[in-house]
Structure formats: C-alpha cells, structure tokens
C-alpha cells in the first residue's frame, strides 16, 4: 500500500452539492487539473469517496 495519494481535480465542482464543494476545497483543490499529494489514510479516503466523480486518484 502506498503512503501517499496523488489527487487531481478533473471535473468542475460548480454544479456539485455544496457539501461536495467544501470537500474538494478541504482536499486543497482550488482549480481544475491541479494536483495535490495527501497521506493515504482513512480520513482522506472517505473524502475522496464522496467526490469520486470529480477527481482522479493515483497511488505514489
């Protein structure tokens, strides 16, 4: 299991539910096609699960 995840915003959160928009912002994603590295833990996985249709995730 990788210790970090590379998360990229691939779809705009403009039409998303407000809770999903806040989750995207909490992940540190501000603009389209920007990537952040987050630790691979249960909290981050739960956040990704809520917005899985808006992001692309890779293990590094």
C-alpha angles and dihedrals in degrees: 000000000000119000095217136043126210108216121191126187106229102163129046117254092210094106094036127110112273091246090056091049090054090048091053090050092047089054087058096249110140105156138032117275093012118136132213131185115226132176116265100245137129095262094055092043089054091051091049091049090058093053101029091130091060102045142054117218129201129178116232 
